[in-house]
Amino acid sequence: MTTANAPPADTESLASLVRQRLVGRAHVYDRRLVVLDQGVVLEGRATCYYAKQVAQHVAMAVTGLPLVANRIEVCGERS
């Protein structure tokens, strides 16, 4: 297992994979994927609640880890 202080070496590749899977499916900006012992935390901004939920499901499917928190803020269209 990994700790919050020492994320696994493949955290960037997992984040990249999540980003690739979201292309054309959900408008989430400033995405950040944090991998902890307990699972993953999502951070960022989304154009709608649906995009936030899609990002959550994609992250869980790609990482195979449970979601600890979805901190994606729904803030409408990007300005």
Backbone as XML, in Angstrom:
<?xml version="1.0"?>
<chain id="A" units="angstrom">
  <residue number="1" name="MET">
    <atom name="N" x="0.839" y="-1.186" z="0.000"/>
    <atom name="CA" x="0.000" y="0.000" z="0.000"/>
    <atom name="C" x="0.881" y="1.246" z="0.000"/>
  </residue>
  <residue number="2" name="THR">
    <atom name="N" x="0.289" y="2.346" z="-0.422"/>
    <atom name="CA" x="1.020" y="3.610" z="-0.455"/>
    <atom name="C" x="0.486" y="4.519" z="0.641"/>
  </residue>
  <residue number="3" name="THR">
    <atom name="N" x="1.198" y="5.564" z="0.895"/>
    <atom name="CA" x="0.746" y="6.536" z="1.882"/>
    <atom name="C" x="0.510" y="7.865" z="1.203"/>
  </residue>
  <residue number="4" name="ALA">
    <atom name="N" x="-0.174" y="8.754" z="1.894"/>
    <atom name="CA" x="-0.448" y="10.078" z="1.326"/>
    <atom name="C" x="0.846" y="10.837" z="1.100"/>
  </residue>
  <residue number="5" name="ASN">
    <atom name="N" x="1.866" y="10.568" z="1.908"/>
    <atom name="CA" x="3.138" y="11.271" z="1.775"/>
    <atom name="C" x="3.996" y="10.704" z="0.652"/>
  </residue>
  <residue number="6" name="ALA">
    <atom name="N" x="3.739" y="9.485" z="0.254"/>
    <atom name="CA" x="4.551" y="8.854" z="-0.789"/>
    <atom name="C" x="3.639" y="8.185" z="-1.813"/>
  </residue>
  <residue number="7" name="PRO">
    <atom name="N" x="3.077" y="8.974" z="-2.736"/>
    <atom name="CA" x="2.180" y="8.399" z="-3.733"/>
    <atom name="C" x="2.932" y="7.422" z="-4.624"/>
  </residue>
  <residue number="8" name="PRO">
    <atom name="N" x="2.229" y="6.443" z="-5.165"/>
    <atom name="CA" x="2.901" y="5.470" z="-6.012"/>
    <atom name="C" x="3.490" y="6.127" z="-7.248"/>
  </residue>
  <residue number="9" name="ALA">
    <atom name="N" x="4.520" y="5.511" z="-7.778"/>
    <atom name="CA" x="5.206" y="6.059" z="-8.946"/>
    <atom name="C" x="4.277" y="6.178" z="-10.141"/>
  </residue>
  <residue number="10" name="ASP">
    <atom name="N" x="3.246" y="5.362" z="-10.196"/>
    <atom name="CA" x="2.358" y="5.380" z="-11.350"/>
    <atom name="C" x="1.152" y="6.299" z="-11.186"/>
  </residue>
  <residue number="11" name="THR">
    <atom name="N" x="1.151" y="7.159" z="-10.178"/>
    <atom name="CA" x="0.033" y="8.081" z="-9.978"/>
    <atom name="C" x="-0.173" y="8.952" z="-11.210"/>
  </residue>
  <residue number="12" name="GLU">
    <atom name="N" x="0.920" y="9.434" z="-11.792"/>
    <atom name="CA" x="0.810" y="10.280" z="-12.986"/>
    <atom name="C" x="0.228" y="9.505" z="-14.158"/>
  </residue>
  <residue number="13" name="SER">
    <atom name="N" x="0.599" y="8.251" z="-14.318"/>
    <atom name="CA" x="0.056" y="7.464" z="-15.423"/>
    <atom name="C" x="-1.420" y="7.163" z="-15.197"/>
  </residue>
  <residue number="14" name="LEU">
    <atom name="N" x="-1.820" y="6.948" z="-13.944"/>
    <atom name="CA" x="-3.243" y="6.752" z="-13.647"/>
    <atom name="C" x="-4.030" y="8.021" z="-13.940"/>
  </residue>
  <residue number="15" name="ALA">
    <atom name="N" x="-3.495" y="9.160" z="-13.533"/>
    <atom name="CA" x="-4.157" y="10.437" z="-13.791"/>
    <atom name="C" x="-4.269" y="10.686" z="-15.287"/>
  </residue>
  <residue number="16" name="SER">
    <atom name="N" x="-3.230" y="10.345" z="-16.024"/>
    <atom name="CA" x="-3.240" y="10.508" z="-17.478"/>
    <atom name="C" x="-4.291" y="9.609" z="-18.119"/>
  </residue>
  <residue number="17" name="LEU">
    <atom name="N" x="-4.397" y="8.385" z="-17.631"/>
    <atom name="CA" x="-5.390" y="7.450" z="-18.160"/>
    <atom name="C" x="-6.810" y="7.942" z="-17.890"/>
  </residue>
  <residue number="18" name="VAL">
    <atom name="N" x="-7.039" y="8.454" z="-16.694"/>
    <atom name="CA" x="-8.356" y="9.021" z="-16.361"/>
    <atom name="C" x="-8.660" y="10.186" z="-17.293"/>
  </residue>
  <residue number="19" name="ARG">
    <atom name="N" x="-7.682" y="11.071" z="-17.488"/>
    <atom name="CA" x="-7.851" y="12.230" z="-18.367"/>
    <atom name="C" x="-8.211" y="11.782" z="-19.785"/>
  </residue>
  <residue number="20" name="GLN">
    <atom name="N" x="-7.514" y="10.771" z="-20.311"/>
    <atom name="CA" x="-7.784" y="10.261" z="-21.656"/>
    <atom name="C" x="-9.191" y="9.693" z="-21.770"/>
  </residue>
  <residue number="21" name="ARG">
    <atom name="N" x="-9.630" y="8.971" z="-20.747"/>
    <atom name="CA" x="-10.960" y="8.355" z="-20.781"/>
    <atom name="C" x="-12.082" y="9.378" z="-20.659"/>
  </residue>
  <residue number="22" name="LEU">
    <atom name="N" x="-11.760" y="10.562" z="-20.137"/>
    <atom name="CA" x="-12.782" y="11.604" z="-19.985"/>
    <atom name="C" x="-12.948" y="12.463" z="-21.241"/>
  </residue>
  <residue number="23" name="VAL">
    <atom name="N" x="-12.000" y="12.411" z="-22.148"/>
    <atom name="CA" x="-12.062" y="13.234" z="-23.356"/>
    <atom name="C" x="-13.363" y="12.941" z="-24.108"/>
  </residue>
  <residue number="24" name="GLY">
    <atom name="N" x="-14.121" y="13.999" z="-24.343"/>
    <atom name="CA" x="-15.382" y="13.872" z="-25.066"/>
    <atom name="C" x="-16.537" y="13.351" z="-24.233"/>
  </residue>
  <residue number="25" name="ARG">
    <atom name="N" x="-16.284" y="12.997" z="-22.972"/>
    <atom name="CA" x="-17.339" y="12.445" z="-22.125"/>
    <atom name="C" x="-17.767" y="13.392" z="-21.015"/>
  </residue>
  <residue number="26" name="ALA">
    <atom name="N" x="-16.809" y="14.142" z="-20.480"/>
    <atom name="CA" x="-17.120" y="15.013" z="-19.346"/>
    <atom name="C" x="-16.187" y="16.209" z="-19.369"/>
  </residue>
  <residue number="27" name="HIS">
    <atom name="N" x="-16.741" y="17.358" z="-19.080"/>
    <atom name="CA" x="-15.953" y="18.587" z="-19.047"/>
    <atom name="C" x="-15.526" y="18.861" z="-17.608"/>
  </residue>
  <residue number="28" name="VAL">
    <atom name="N" x="-14.333" y="18.351" z="-17.275"/>
    <atom name="CA" x="-13.753" y="18.554" z="-15.953"/>
    <atom name="C" x="-12.404" y="19.227" z="-16.151"/>
  </residue>
  <residue number="29" name="TYR">
    <atom name="N" x="-12.195" y="20.341" z="-15.464"/>
    <atom name="CA" x="-10.983" y="21.128" z="-15.613"/>
    <atom name="C" x="-10.159" y="21.092" z="-14.332"/>
  </residue>
  <residue number="30" name="ASP">
    <atom name="N" x="-8.882" y="21.397" z="-14.475"/>
    <atom name="CA" x="-7.975" y="21.435" z="-13.319"/>
    <atom name="C" x="-8.060" y="20.132" z="-12.521"/>
  </residue>
  <residue number="31" name="ARG">
    <atom name="N" x="-8.120" y="19.032" z="-13.256"/>
    <atom name="CA" x="-8.258" y="17.723" z="-12.616"/>
    <atom name="C" x="-7.019" y="17.368" z="-11.813"/>
  </residue>
  <residue number="32" name="ARG">
    <atom name="N" x="-7.255" y="16.697" z="-10.710"/>
    <atom name="CA" x="-6.171" y="16.167" z="-9.910"/>
    <atom name="C" x="-6.647" y="14.865" z="-9.289"/>
  </residue>
  <residue number="33" name="LEU">
    <atom name="N" x="-5.812" y="13.845" z="-9.387"/>
    <atom name="CA" x="-6.100" y="12.540" z="-8.817"/>
    <atom name="C" x="-5.082" y="12.293" z="-7.712"/>
  </residue>
  <residue number="34" name="VAL">
    <atom name="N" x="-5.561" y="12.107" z="-6.487"/>
    <atom name="CA" x="-4.688" y="11.856" z="-5.349"/>
    <atom name="C" x="-4.914" y="10.415" z="-4.909"/>
  </residue>
  <residue number="35" name="VAL">
    <atom name="N" x="-3.838" y="9.631" z="-4.864"/>
    <atom name="CA" x="-3.934" y="8.230" z="-4.467"/>
    <atom name="C" x="-3.472" y="8.097" z="-3.026"/>
  </residue>
  <residue number="36" name="LEU">
    <atom name="N" x="-4.346" y="7.548" z="-2.182"/>
    <atom name="CA" x="-4.053" y="7.332" z="-0.769"/>
    <atom name="C" x="-4.133" y="5.835" z="-0.469"/>
  </residue>
  <residue number="37" name="ASP">
    <atom name="N" x="-3.769" y="5.448" z="0.742"/>
    <atom name="CA" x="-3.910" y="4.046" z="1.156"/>
    <atom name="C" x="-5.351" y="3.572" z="1.012"/>
  </residue>
  <residue number="38" name="GLN">
    <atom name="N" x="-6.296" y="4.433" z="1.370"/>
    <atom name="CA" x="-7.704" y="4.064" z="1.401"/>
    <atom name="C" x="-8.375" y="4.082" z="0.030"/>
  </residue>
  <residue number="39" name="GLY">
    <atom name="N" x="-7.787" y="4.758" z="-0.944"/>
    <atom name="CA" x="-8.395" y="4.882" z="-2.265"/>
    <atom name="C" x="-7.962" y="6.170" z="-2.942"/>
  </residue>
  <residue number="40" name="VAL">
    <atom name="N" x="-8.851" y="6.735" z="-3.761"/>
    <atom name="CA" x="-8.506" y="7.929" z="-4.520"/>
    <atom name="C" x="-9.381" y="9.117" z="-4.120"/>
  </residue>
  <residue number="41" name="VAL">
    <atom name="N" x="-8.814" y="10.302" z="-4.302"/>
    <atom name="CA" x="-9.526" y="11.556" z="-4.087"/>
    <atom name="C" x="-9.478" y="12.308" z="-5.413"/>
  </residue>
  <residue number="42" name="LEU">
    <atom name="N" x="-10.624" y="12.792" z="-5.860"/>
    <atom name="CA" x="-10.702" y="13.588" z="-7.084"/>
    <atom name="C" x="-10.840" y="15.054" z="-6.723"/>
  </residue>
  <residue number="43" name="GLU">
    <atom name="N" x="-10.129" y="15.899" z="-7.467"/>
    <atom name="CA" x="-10.238" y="17.338" z="-7.286"/>
    <atom name="C" x="-10.339" y="17.988" z="-8.660"/>
  </residue>
  <residue number="44" name="GLY">
    <atom name="N" x="-10.962" y="19.138" z="-8.728"/>
    <atom name="CA" x="-11.079" y="19.859" z="-9.985"/>
    <atom name="C" x="-12.369" y="20.655" z="-10.046"/>
  </residue>
  <residue number="45" name="ARG">
    <atom name="N" x="-12.706" y="21.069" z="-11.275"/>
    <atom name="CA" x="-13.936" y="21.830" z="-11.503"/>
    <atom name="C" x="-14.668" y="21.214" z="-12.677"/>
  </residue>
  <residue number="46" name="ALA">
    <atom name="N" x="-15.989" y="21.135" z="-12.589"/>
    <atom name="CA" x="-16.804" y="20.542" z="-13.641"/>
    <atom name="C" x="-17.876" y="21.522" z="-14.096"/>
  </residue>
  <residue number="47" name="THR">
    <atom name="N" x="-18.318" y="21.332" z="-15.339"/>
    <atom name="CA" x="-19.355" y="22.204" z="-15.883"/>
    <atom name="C" x="-20.747" y="21.830" z="-15.379"/>
  </residue>
  <residue number="48" name="CYS">
    <atom name="N" x="-20.916" y="20.583" z="-14.922"/>
    <atom name="CA" x="-22.222" y="20.146" z="-14.423"/>
    <atom name="C" x="-22.044" y="18.938" z="-13.499"/>
  </residue>
  <residue number="49" name="TYR">
    <atom name="N" x="-23.090" y="18.619" z="-12.784"/>
    <atom name="CA" x="-23.050" y="17.491" z="-11.858"/>
    <atom name="C" x="-22.803" y="16.180" z="-12.600"/>
  </residue>
  <residue number="50" name="TYR">
    <atom name="N" x="-23.380" y="16.030" z="-13.777"/>
    <atom name="CA" x="-23.190" y="14.819" z="-14.575"/>
    <atom name="C" x="-21.702" y="14.601" z="-14.871"/>
  </residue>
  <residue number="51" name="ALA">
    <atom name="N" x="-20.981" y="15.651" z="-15.241"/>
    <atom name="CA" x="-19.551" y="15.545" z="-15.535"/>
    <atom name="C" x="-18.781" y="15.112" z="-14.286"/>
  </residue>
  <residue number="52" name="LYS">
    <atom name="N" x="-19.176" y="15.622" z="-13.138"/>
    <atom name="CA" x="-18.550" y="15.229" z="-11.873"/>
    <atom name="C" x="-18.740" y="13.736" z="-11.633"/>
  </residue>
  <residue number="53" name="GLN">
    <atom name="N" x="-19.940" y="13.236" z="-11.861"/>
    <atom name="CA" x="-20.236" y="11.821" z="-11.651"/>
    <atom name="C" x="-19.505" y="10.932" z="-12.650"/>
  </residue>
  <residue number="54" name="VAL">
    <atom name="N" x="-19.444" y="11.358" z="-13.908"/>
    <atom name="CA" x="-18.718" y="10.588" z="-14.920"/>
    <atom name="C" x="-17.253" y="10.478" z="-14.532"/>
  </residue>
  <residue number="55" name="ALA">
    <atom name="N" x="-16.659" y="11.574" z="-14.097"/>
    <atom name="CA" x="-15.258" y="11.568" z="-13.679"/>
    <atom name="C" x="-15.046" y="10.590" z="-12.521"/>
  </residue>
  <residue number="56" name="GLN">
    <atom name="N" x="-15.982" y="10.558" z="-11.606"/>
    <atom name="CA" x="-15.896" y="9.649" z="-10.465"/>
    <atom name="C" x="-15.903" y="8.199" z="-10.929"/>
  </residue>
  <residue number="57" name="HIS">
    <atom name="N" x="-16.828" y="7.847" z="-11.784"/>
    <atom name="CA" x="-16.934" y="6.462" z="-12.257"/>
    <atom name="C" x="-15.719" y="6.061" z="-13.090"/>
  </residue>
  <residue number="58" name="VAL">
    <atom name="N" x="-15.233" y="6.962" z="-13.915"/>
    <atom name="CA" x="-14.046" y="6.669" z="-14.724"/>
    <atom name="C" x="-12.836" y="6.451" z="-13.822"/>
  </residue>
  <residue number="59" name="ALA">
    <atom name="N" x="-12.648" y="7.310" z="-12.838"/>
    <atom name="CA" x="-11.501" y="7.183" z="-11.933"/>
    <atom name="C" x="-11.536" y="5.859" z="-11.179"/>
  </residue>
  <residue number="60" name="MET">
    <atom name="N" x="-12.699" y="5.466" z="-10.717"/>
    <atom name="CA" x="-12.818" y="4.205" z="-9.992"/>
    <atom name="C" x="-12.556" y="3.016" z="-10.904"/>
  </residue>
  <residue number="61" name="ALA">
    <atom name="N" x="-13.040" y="3.079" z="-12.131"/>
    <atom name="CA" x="-12.841" y="1.975" z="-13.079"/>
    <atom name="C" x="-11.376" y="1.861" z="-13.497"/>
  </residue>
  <residue number="62" name="VAL">
    <atom name="N" x="-10.736" y="2.979" z="-13.747"/>
    <atom name="CA" x="-9.342" y="2.983" z="-14.212"/>
    <atom name="C" x="-8.391" y="2.537" z="-13.107"/>
  </residue>
  <residue number="63" name="THR">
    <atom name="N" x="-8.585" y="3.044" z="-11.899"/>
    <atom name="CA" x="-7.644" y="2.755" z="-10.819"/>
    <atom name="C" x="-7.941" y="1.435" z="-10.116"/>
  </residue>
  <residue number="64" name="GLY">
    <atom name="N" x="-9.200" y="1.014" z="-10.137"/>
    <atom name="CA" x="-9.584" y="-0.181" z="-9.395"/>
    <atom name="C" x="-9.605" y="0.047" z="-7.898"/>
  </residue>
  <residue number="65" name="LEU">
    <atom name="N" x="-9.582" y="1.319" z="-7.493"/>
    <atom name="CA" x="-9.568" y="1.687" z="-6.080"/>
    <atom name="C" x="-10.888" y="2.334" z="-5.692"/>
  </residue>
  <residue number="66" name="PRO">
    <atom name="N" x="-11.262" y="2.255" z="-4.415"/>
    <atom name="CA" x="-12.479" y="2.939" z="-3.977"/>
    <atom name="C" x="-12.277" y="4.450" z="-3.959"/>
  </residue>
  <residue number="67" name="LEU">
    <atom name="N" x="-13.372" y="5.162" z="-4.047"/>
    <atom name="CA" x="-13.337" y="6.620" z="-3.990"/>
    <atom name="C" x="-13.418" y="7.060" z="-2.536"/>
  </residue>
  <residue number="68" name="VAL">
    <atom name="N" x="-12.441" y="7.838" z="-2.090"/>
    <atom name="CA" x="-12.441" y="8.377" z="-0.739"/>
    <atom name="C" x="-13.259" y="9.656" z="-0.710"/>
  </residue>
  <residue number="69" name="ALA">
    <atom name="N" x="-13.044" y="10.519" z="-1.718"/>
    <atom name="CA" x="-13.778" y="11.781" z="-1.792"/>
    <atom name="C" x="-13.789" y="12.290" z="-3.228"/>
  </residue>
  <residue number="70" name="ASN">
    <atom name="N" x="-14.925" y="12.869" z="-3.615"/>
    <atom name="CA" x="-15.037" y="13.541" z="-4.904"/>
    <atom name="C" x="-15.147" y="15.022" z="-4.599"/>
  </residue>
  <residue number="71" name="ARG">
    <atom name="N" x="-14.022" y="15.702" z="-4.702"/>
    <atom name="CA" x="-13.965" y="17.137" z="-4.393"/>
    <atom name="C" x="-14.035" y="17.983" z="-5.658"/>
  </residue>
  <residue number="72" name="ILE">
    <atom name="N" x="-14.628" y="17.451" z="-6.695"/>
    <atom name="CA" x="-14.800" y="18.224" z="-7.925"/>
    <atom name="C" x="-15.938" y="19.208" z="-7.692"/>
  </residue>
  <residue number="73" name="GLU">
    <atom name="N" x="-15.645" y="20.471" z="-7.906"/>
    <atom name="CA" x="-16.615" y="21.538" z="-7.700"/>
    <atom name="C" x="-17.397" y="21.771" z="-9.005"/>
  </residue>
  <residue number="74" name="VAL">
    <atom name="N" x="-18.716" y="21.780" z="-8.909"/>
    <atom name="CA" x="-19.555" y="22.078" z="-10.069"/>
    <atom name="C" x="-19.727" y="23.589" z="-10.132"/>
  </residue>
  <residue number="75" name="CYS">
    <atom name="N" x="-19.196" y="24.191" z="-11.204"/>
    <atom name="CA" x="-19.209" y="25.653" z="-11.274"/>
    <atom name="C" x="-19.724" y="26.169" z="-12.617"/>
  </residue>
  <residue number="76" name="GLY">
    <atom name="N" x="-20.371" y="25.330" z="-13.390"/>
    <atom name="CA" x="-20.927" y="25.789" z="-14.649"/>
    <atom name="C" x="-19.903" y="25.871" z="-15.753"/>
  </residue>
  <residue number="77" name="GLU">
    <atom name="N" x="-20.254" y="26.574" z="-16.795"/>
    <atom name="CA" x="-19.377" y="26.697" z="-17.972"/>
    <atom name="C" x="-18.067" y="27.368" z="-17.611"/>
  </residue>
  <residue number="78" name="ARG">
    <atom name="N" x="-17.019" y="26.902" z="-18.237"/>
    <atom name="CA" x="-15.692" y="27.471" z="-18.008"/>
    <atom name="C" x="-15.621" y="28.841" z="-18.654"/>
  </residue>
  <residue number="79" name="SER">
    <atom name="N" x="-15.091" y="29.810" z="-17.916"/>
    <atom name="CA" x="-15.006" y="31.167" z="-18.479"/>
    <atom name="C" x="-13.599" y="31.499" z="-18.880"/>
  </residue>
</chain>
